[in-house]
Amino acid sequence: MKLVKKLGIVTASAVIGITGVGASSAAQAVQLFDFQYSFPSYEANGTGISASGTLTTTDLDPIKNNYTITGISGTRKAQGITETIVGLLSPATYGINDNLLNASTPLLTQNGFSYLVSGSGEDGNGNVNVFYSSFNEGYSELSSNVDYGSFSVIPRPVPEPYTLGGSLVALGFGWWMKRKQAVAYQKKPYKNIYL
């Protein structure tokens, strides 16, 4: 009877766990992209600007063929100073940003995405805007001292929620079976063998 009760608890926990993982994941459905960009300076002796990190987005909008950027992390290097990326700015808050990432080239719109850094940023207040030129010249930051340069993203695989849930169930079941086996071994009577 104890075995049936324990097996029922394990099964119920597994079903609730998988349902919870699947439900929260379907609502969030995020994609991760590693990004990197580098923009040279206009000035002969000036320093360029570069940044790298991770963009968090929604799932692909199949009609518009783009993702909405919902989060960002990483670092930005300007004038030899490394600044930590603090977070994403809301759309239309700096540089008329729309925070969209296109599924094909150009990867950014003319409005681009904006974020906040721990240092001075482009405007002295920590704000940065990355965009694609309306004249098809390339990618750049909303700054008067940098030229157009490269911007790239690489999708990062996100584990499926049911894969994670199934793995947790398998680990839980394996632990339960091992524990059951250890308890049974302790109860097993030892035979005295005399030679």
For each residue, the residues with C-beta under 8 A, 3 or more apart:
1: 4 5
2: 5 6
3: 6 7
4: 1 7 8
5: 1 2 8 9
6: 2 3 9 10 176
7: 3 4 10 11
8: 4 5 11 12
9: 5 6 12 13
10: 6 7 13 14 172 173 176
11: 7 8 14 15
12: 8 9 15 16
13: 9 10 16 17 172
14: 10 11 17 18 165 169 172 173
15: 11 12 18 19
16: 12 13 19 20
17: 13 14 20 21 165 168 169
18: 14 15 21 22 162 165 166 169
19: 15 16 22 23
20: 16 17 23 24
21: 17 18 24 25 161 162 164 165 168
22: 18 19 25 26 161 162 165
23: 19 20 26 27
24: 20 21 27 28 161
25: 21 22 28 29 161
26: 22 23 29 161
27: 23 24
28: 24 25
29: 25 26 58 59
30: 56 57 58 59 70 158
31: 56 57 58 59 60 67 155 158
32: 54 55 56 57 155 156 158
33: 54 55 57 67 101 153 154 155 156
34: 52 53 54 55 153 154 156
35: 51 52 53 54 55 74 151 152 153 154
36: 50 51 52 150 151 152 153
37: 50 51 52 130 139 149 150 151 152
38: 48 49 50 149 150
39: 48 49 50 139 140 141 146 147 148 149
40: 48 146 147 149
41: 46 47 48 49 145 146 147
42: 46 144 145 146 147
43: 46 145
44:
45:
46: 41 42 43 145
47: 41 78 79 80
48: 38 39 40 41 146 149
49: 38 39 41 76 77 78 141 143 146
50: 36 37 38 39 76 77
51: 35 36 37 74 75 76 77 85 128 130
52: 34 35 36 37 74 75
53: 34 35 72 73 74 75 85
54: 32 33 34 35 72 73 74 156
55: 32 33 34 35 69 71 72 101 113 153
56: 30 31 32 69 70 71 72
57: 30 31 32 33 67 68 69 70 101
58: 29 30 31 61 67 68 70
59: 29 30 31 67
60: 31 65 66 67 103
61: 58 64 65 66 67 68
62: 65
63:
64: 61 100
65: 60 61 62 102 103 104
66: 60 61 100 101 102 103
67: 31 33 57 58 59 60 61 100 101 102 103
68: 57 58 61 99 100 101
69: 55 56 57 72 88 99 100 101 113
70: 30 56 57 58 88 99
71: 55 56 87 88
72: 53 54 55 56 69 85 87 88 113 115
73: 53 54 85
74: 35 51 52 53 54 85
75: 51 52 53 82 83 84 85
76: 49 50 51 82 83 85 117 119 128
77: 49 50 51 80 81 82 83
78: 47 49 81 83 119
79: 47
80: 47 77
81: 77 78 119
82: 75 76 77
83: 75 76 77 78 117 118 119 120 121 126
84: 75 117 118
85: 51 53 72 73 74 75 76 115 116 117 118
86: 115 116 117 118 126
87: 71 72 115 116
88: 69 70 71 72 99 113 114 115 116
89: 93 94 97 99 114 115 116 127
90: 93 99
91: 97 98 99
92: 96 97 98
93: 89 90 97 114
94: 89 97 114 123 127 128 129 142
95: 111 112 114 127 129 131 142
96: 92 111
97: 89 91 92 93 94 111 112 113 114 129 131
98: 91 92 109 111 112 113
99: 68 69 70 88 89 90 91 113 114
100: 64 66 67 68 69 108 109 111 113
101: 33 55 57 66 67 68 69 107 108 113 153
102: 65 66 67 105 106 107 108 109
103: 60 65 66 67
104: 65 107
105: 102
106: 102 109 132 136 139
107: 101 102 104 132 139 151 152 153
108: 100 101 102 112 113 130 131 132 139 151
109: 98 100 102 106 112 131 132
110: 131 132 133 134
111: 95 96 97 98 100 131
112: 95 97 98 108 109 129 130 131 132 142
113: 55 69 72 88 97 98 99 100 101 108 129 130 131
114: 88 89 93 94 95 97 99 127 128 129 130
115: 72 85 86 87 88 89 127 128
116: 85 86 87 88 89 121 126 127 128
117: 76 83 84 85 86 120 121 126 128
118: 83 84 85 86 126
119: 76 78 81 83 126
120: 83 117 123 124 125 126
121: 83 116 117 124 125 126 127 128
122: 127 128 129 141 142 143
123: 94 120 126 127
124: 120 121
125: 120 121
126: 83 86 116 117 118 119 120 121 123
127: 89 94 95 114 115 116 121 122 123
128: 51 76 94 114 115 116 117 121 122 141 142
129: 94 95 97 112 113 114 122 141 142
130: 37 51 108 112 113 114 139 140 141 142 151
131: 95 97 108 109 110 111 112 113 139 140 141 142
132: 106 107 108 109 110 112 138 139 151
133: 110 136 137 138 139 140 148
134: 110
135:
136: 106 133
137: 133 140 148
138: 132 133 148 149 150 151
139: 37 39 106 107 108 130 131 132 133 148 149 150 151
140: 39 130 131 133 137 143 146 147 148 149
141: 39 49 122 128 129 130 131 146
142: 94 95 112 122 128 129 130 131
143: 49 122 140 146
144: 42
145: 41 42 43 46
146: 39 40 41 42 48 49 140 141 143 149
147: 39 40 41 42 140
148: 39 133 137 138 139 140
149: 37 38 39 40 48 138 139 140 146
150: 36 37 38 138 139
151: 35 36 37 107 108 130 132 138 139
152: 35 36 37 107
153: 33 34 35 36 55 101 107
154: 33 34 35
155: 31 32 33
156: 32 33 34 54
157:
158: 30 31 32
159: 163 164
160: 163 164
161: 21 22 24 25 26 164 165
162: 18 21 22 165 166
163: 159 160 166 167
164: 21 159 160 161 167 168
165: 14 17 18 21 22 161 162 168 169
166: 18 162 163 169 170
167: 163 164 170 171
168: 17 21 164 165 171 172
169: 14 17 18 165 166 172 173
170: 166 167 173 174
171: 167 168 174 175
172: 10 13 14 168 169 175 176
173: 10 14 169 170 176 177
174: 170 171 177 178
175: 171 172 178 179
176: 6 10 172 173 179 180
177: 173 174 180 181
178: 174 175 181 182
179: 175 176 182 183
180: 176 177 183 184
181: 177 178 184 185
182: 178 179 185 186
183: 179 180 186 187
184: 180 181 187 188
185: 181 182 188
186: 182 183
187: 183 184
188: 184 185
189:
190:
191:
192:
193:
194:
195:
